[in-house]
Amino acid sequence: MQFEYTQINTARISLDAVGGSSFLAGASLAQSLAAKDLVHVFILSDGINVNGSDLAKGLLAHLPENVGVTGGLAGTATVSTKPWCYMAAYTLKKILFPL
């Protein structure tokens, strides 16, 4: 994928780094992506360990109102199977990363 005028930045955080709080993970990610020209955040996350509602609340509480947020949570049909998200060379479990 190539964009002519768009810059893409990435960030990641482990739930362990924020005491397991999905809200604090969202807040931390929003702060790490802060930029004057930020217009959208696309986030992918483990959907078993992450509370998606709290994650969204943390992001929205710390992003400007004009910044859109979309994404998805990886889940499984059974609890015994572990969901995974991939970013470049990283396999991420209990890690959230916006693009």
NORJOWO-V953528 format. One record per helix or strand of 2 or more residues. SS is the DSSP state (H for helix, E for strand). FROM is the first residue (numbers start at 0). LEN is the number of residues. If there is no record, write none. Layout:
# NORJOWO-V953528
[[SS & FROM & LEN] [SS & FROM & LEN]]
This chain:
# NORJOWO-V953528
[[E & 12 & 2] [H & 14 & 4] [H & 21 & 12] [E & 39 & 7] [H & 51 & 11] [E & 67 & 7] [E & 84 & 3] [E & 89 & 3] [E & 94 & 4]]
